[in-house]
Amino acid sequence: DSIEHGIEAERDELFQMQKRNIFLGPTLEGLWCRFADPRKNKQETKAASYEWSGIGRMFSAGLRLNAGPRPFGNFLFSSDAGSHLTPHASLKELYFMRKLGMRPADVFAAATLNGARYLRLHHKYGLMEPGYKADLIFWEKNPLGLSLKEWQHLEKFIGAVMMDGKIVHVRN
């Protein structure tokens, strides 16, 4: 019920995935790292270039999938961790979603509600509503109003983090 990357998925496949409630973790940061590192070190990039351009095409098709302003509804914030080139999911994944054209509110849905929907826990996680459980990030600036350049360094805007009802990080 989930697919990683989806590099070759086109509009029809994305539509069928959405209809069947299949989720897609594009792992943008991991694919970018696999493309950028060899390029920076003047190594062969043919396969990585294919992956990066493919994920860009797929992601763009997903953003235009539904009539109106709503993109493919099952994008996930995900990781492609496994080597020094593919880090665990970080705020850079959110930045790449924005850079490739996703609206800020949809990026945060991919990082919160969609994960809860995928895990079938959306009845108690993923929203800030009475009766829901949530770990929280307290922002010093509203991330929905940040420029793309500011999204590249979202960590600069985190004021505090709460997990399991306890503050675990406060910005100095």
C-alpha positions as CSV (number, residue, x, y, z in Angstrom):
1,D,0.0,0.0,0.0
2,S,3.0,2.3,-0.5
3,I,5.6,2.9,-3.2
4,E,9.0,4.5,-2.7
5,H,10.3,6.9,-5.4
6,G,7.7,6.4,-8.1
7,I,10.2,7.8,-10.6
8,E,8.3,6.5,-13.7
9,A,4.8,7.0,-12.4
10,E,2.7,9.1,-14.7
11,R,-0.7,10.8,-14.3
12,D,-2.8,7.7,-14.8
13,E,-0.7,5.6,-12.3
14,L,-0.9,8.4,-9.8
15,F,-4.6,8.7,-10.2
16,Q,-5.0,5.0,-9.7
17,M,-2.8,5.1,-6.6
18,Q,-4.8,7.9,-5.2
19,K,-8.1,6.1,-6.0
20,R,-6.8,2.9,-4.3
21,N,-5.3,4.8,-1.3
22,I,-1.7,3.8,-2.2
23,F,0.8,6.2,-0.7
24,L,4.0,7.5,-2.4
25,G,7.2,8.4,-0.6
26,P,9.2,10.3,-3.2
27,T,12.4,10.5,-1.0
28,L,13.4,13.7,-2.8
29,E,16.4,14.5,-0.5
30,G,17.9,11.0,-1.0
31,L,17.6,11.2,-4.8
32,W,19.1,14.7,-4.8
33,C,22.0,13.6,-2.7
34,R,22.6,10.6,-5.0
35,F,22.7,13.1,-7.9
36,A,24.6,16.0,-6.4
37,D,27.4,14.1,-4.7
38,P,28.8,12.4,-7.8
39,R,28.3,15.6,-9.8
40,K,30.3,17.6,-7.2
41,N,33.1,15.0,-7.3
42,K,33.1,14.9,-11.1
43,Q,32.0,11.3,-11.2
44,E,29.5,9.7,-13.6
45,T,25.9,10.8,-13.0
46,K,23.9,9.1,-15.7
47,A,21.8,6.9,-13.5
48,A,21.4,9.6,-10.8
49,S,20.5,12.2,-13.4
50,Y,17.8,9.8,-14.8
51,E,16.4,9.4,-11.2
52,W,16.4,13.1,-10.4
53,S,14.8,14.1,-13.7
54,G,12.2,11.3,-13.4
55,I,11.2,12.2,-9.8
56,G,10.8,15.8,-10.9
57,R,8.5,14.8,-13.8
58,M,6.5,12.5,-11.5
59,F,6.2,15.0,-8.7
60,S,5.1,17.7,-11.2
61,A,2.4,15.4,-12.6
62,G,1.3,14.7,-9.0
63,L,0.9,18.4,-8.3
64,R,-1.4,18.8,-11.3
65,L,-3.3,15.6,-10.8
66,N,-6.6,16.8,-9.3
67,A,-8.9,19.6,-10.6
68,G,-8.4,22.7,-8.6
69,P,-5.5,23.5,-6.2
70,R,-5.2,20.0,-4.6
71,P,-2.3,17.7,-5.7
72,F,-2.0,14.0,-5.5
73,G,-3.3,13.4,-2.0
74,N,-1.1,10.6,-0.9
75,F,2.4,12.0,-0.9
76,L,4.4,11.1,2.2
77,F,7.3,12.8,3.9
78,S,9.8,9.9,3.7
79,S,13.4,8.9,3.8
80,D,15.8,7.1,1.6
81,A,18.3,6.4,4.3
82,G,20.9,3.8,3.9
83,S,24.3,5.4,3.1
84,H,26.3,8.6,3.6
85,L,24.6,9.9,0.5
86,T,21.0,9.2,1.6
87,P,20.3,10.7,5.0
88,H,17.4,10.0,7.2
89,A,14.4,12.2,6.5
90,S,15.1,15.7,7.4
91,L,13.7,19.2,6.9
92,K,15.4,19.2,3.5
93,E,12.8,16.8,2.3
94,L,10.2,19.4,3.0
95,Y,12.3,22.0,1.2
96,F,12.5,19.8,-1.9
97,M,8.8,19.4,-1.9
98,R,8.4,23.1,-1.9
99,K,11.1,23.7,-4.4
100,L,9.4,21.3,-6.8
101,G,6.2,23.3,-6.5
102,M,4.1,21.9,-3.6
103,R,2.1,24.5,-1.6
104,P,3.3,24.9,2.0
105,A,0.1,23.5,3.5
106,D,0.3,20.4,1.3
107,V,3.9,19.9,2.4
108,F,2.9,19.9,6.0
109,A,0.0,17.5,5.2
110,A,2.5,15.1,3.7
111,A,4.6,15.4,6.8
112,T,1.7,14.9,9.3
113,L,-1.7,13.8,8.3
114,N,-0.7,11.6,5.4
115,G,1.7,9.7,7.6
116,A,-1.1,9.1,10.1
117,R,-3.4,8.1,7.2
118,Y,-0.9,5.7,5.8
119,L,-0.4,4.0,9.2
120,R,-4.2,4.0,9.7
121,L,-3.8,6.1,12.8
122,H,-5.5,9.2,11.5
123,H,-8.3,8.9,14.0
124,K,-5.9,9.9,16.8
125,Y,-2.8,11.4,15.1
126,G,-2.0,13.9,12.3
127,L,-4.2,16.8,13.3
128,M,-4.3,19.5,15.9
129,E,-7.8,18.8,17.1
130,P,-9.3,17.9,20.6
131,G,-8.7,14.2,21.3
132,Y,-5.7,13.9,18.9
133,K,-2.2,13.2,20.1
134,A,0.7,15.2,18.5
135,D,4.3,15.9,18.8
136,L,4.7,19.6,18.1
137,I,7.2,22.0,16.5
138,F,6.8,25.6,17.7
139,W,7.9,27.9,14.9
140,E,9.4,31.4,15.5
141,K,7.9,32.4,12.1
142,N,4.9,31.0,10.4
143,P,6.4,28.4,7.9
144,L,3.4,28.8,5.6
145,G,4.5,32.4,4.9
146,L,8.2,31.7,4.4
147,S,9.9,32.2,1.1
148,L,11.4,29.3,-0.8
149,K,14.9,30.5,0.2
150,E,13.8,30.4,3.9
151,W,12.4,26.9,3.5
152,Q,15.9,25.8,2.5
153,H,16.8,26.4,6.2
154,L,13.6,25.6,8.1
155,E,15.7,24.6,11.2
156,K,16.5,28.3,11.8
157,F,12.8,28.9,12.5
158,I,12.2,26.2,15.1
159,G,11.7,27.7,18.5
160,A,10.9,24.6,20.5
161,V,9.9,20.9,20.1
162,M,7.4,19.0,22.2
163,M,7.3,15.2,22.2
164,D,4.9,13.1,24.3
165,G,3.7,16.2,26.1
166,K,7.2,17.3,27.2
167,I,9.4,20.1,25.8
168,V,12.5,18.3,24.5
169,H,14.2,21.2,22.7
170,V,14.2,25.0,23.1
171,R,16.2,27.2,20.9
172,N,18.8,29.2,22.8
